[in-house]
Amino acid sequence: MAAVLSALLLLLLLLPPARVAATAHGRPTSKGVTLNPDPACGRRHVQGKVIGGMDASERKWPWQVSVHYAAIHICGGSIIDEYWVLTAAHCFNSYMSIEVLDIYVGLVNLRVADNHTQWFEVNQLILHPTYQKHHPVGGDVALVQLKSRIVFSDSVLPVCIAPRDVKLKNIACWATGWGSISPEDDMIRNIENSNEY
């Protein structure tokens, strides 16, 4: 828990207060960001590496999130707690209403929900305070608070957040999510993963 809290606090509390991009009226508000510990964070139940961007199998990336606006996938994200999702600030515009934002977890194919898929409404969206000033170089991060709690399972788990002192240099990592693999392609339907980074 200390590692998760220190990373999140570094992100949000050591900088000037974050601006709240949107808050649902009449819904519970958060007095601060509190994360619950989960010993299963970052543990994939399906092991193996895929190089070159291939369809990911079910349960391979249990922290992967699909952010939807007006029923359309707009961005990916990661589960960091039972009520919080980490995503990119560039996914959101000032005209967007959180009433039309939805979060899906346990989803592999964007067009087909399965037994592991859970759907959530958004309670609050917090953009990093330096996003507008430093984008595209920095600050491109956002937190999404859900109205209801994520139920963890083998297919839905939080990602681990590295402690501040971890050196992330010259190590392999994976990129996962939905998107286009070229400017001419339509949106990919299944989660893709690659360790080419």
Residue pairs with C-beta under 8 A, 6 or more apart in sequence:
1 35
1 36
1 37
2 163
3 160
3 161
3 162
3 163
4 35
4 37
4 41
4 80
4 81
4 160
4 161
5 35
6 163
6 164
7 161
7 162
7 163
7 164
8 33
8 35
8 80
8 161
9 33
10 164
11 128
11 141
12 18
12 33
12 126
12 128
12 143
15 128
15 129
15 130
16 129
17 129
18 126
18 127
18 128
18 129
19 126
19 127
19 129
20 124
20 125
20 126
21 92
21 94
21 96
21 125
21 126
21 127
21 142
22 96
22 97
22 98
22 124
22 125
23 29
23 98
23 123
23 124
23 125
24 98
24 99
24 121
24 122
24 123
24 124
24 147
27 123
27 147
28 123
28 147
29 123
29 124
30 123
30 124
30 145
33 84
33 143
35 80
35 81
35 84
36 81
36 82
38 81
38 82
38 152
38 157
38 158
40 152
40 157
40 158
41 63
41 157
41 158
41 159
41 160
41 161
42 63
42 157
42 158
42 159
42 160
43 157
44 59
44 60
44 61
44 62
45 59
45 60
45 62
45 154
45 155
46 57
46 58
46 59
46 60
48 60
49 172
49 174
49 195
50 56
50 193
50 194
50 195
51 194
51 195
51 196
52 194
52 196
53 181
53 192
53 193
53 194
53 196
54 192
54 193
54 194
55 190
55 191
55 192
56 108
56 176
56 190
56 191
56 192
56 193
57 108
58 108
58 114
58 116
58 155
59 116
59 154
59 155
60 191
60 193
61 174
61 176
61 191
61 193
62 79
62 106
62 153
62 154
62 155
62 156
62 157
63 78
63 79
63 80
63 157
63 158
63 159
64 76
64 77
64 78
64 105
64 107
64 176
64 177
64 191
65 76
65 77
65 78
65 79
65 85
65 87
65 103
65 104
65 105
66 73
66 76
66 77
66 103
66 104
66 105
66 107
66 110
66 178
67 73
67 74
67 75
67 76
67 77
67 85
67 87
67 91
67 101
67 102
67 103
67 144
68 74
68 101
68 102
68 103
68 104
69 96
69 100
69 101
69 102
70 100
71 102
73 110
73 178
73 187
74 91
75 87
75 88
75 91
76 87
76 176
76 177
76 178
76 179
77 85
77 86
77 87
77 88
77 103
77 144
78 85
78 86
78 87
78 158
78 159
79 85
79 105
79 150
79 156
79 157
79 158
79 159
80 86
80 158
80 159
80 161
81 158
82 149
82 150
82 152
82 158
83 145
83 146
83 149
83 150
84 143
84 144
84 145
84 146
85 103
85 143
85 144
85 146
86 141
86 142
86 143
86 144
86 159
87 141
87 142
87 143
87 144
88 140
88 141
88 142
89 127
89 128
89 131
89 135
89 139
89 140
89 141
89 142
90 131
90 135
90 136
90 140
91 142
92 125
92 127
92 142
98 122
98 123
98 124
98 125
101 121
101 122
101 125
101 144
102 119
102 120
102 121
102 122
103 119
103 120
103 121
103 122
103 144
103 146
104 113
104 117
104 118
104 119
104 120
105 117
105 118
105 120
105 150
105 156
106 114
106 116
106 117
106 118
106 153
106 155
106 156
107 113
107 114
107 116
107 117
107 191
108 114
108 190
108 191
109 189
109 190
110 178
110 187
110 188
110 189
110 190
111 189
113 119
116 153
116 155
116 156
118 150
118 151
118 156
120 146
120 147
120 148
120 150
121 146
121 147
121 148
122 144
122 145
122 146
122 147
123 145
123 146
123 147
124 144
124 145
125 142
125 143
125 144
125 145
126 142
126 143
126 144
126 145
127 142
128 139
128 140
128 141
128 142
129 139
130 138
130 139
131 139
131 140
131 141
131 142
132 139
133 139
150 156
152 158
162 168
172 195
172 197
173 195
173 197
174 193
174 194
174 195
174 197
175 193
175 194
175 195
175 196
175 197
176 191
176 192
176 193
177 191
177 192
178 187
178 188
178 189
178 190
178 191
178 192
179 187
179 188
179 192
180 186
180 187
180 188
181 188
181 192
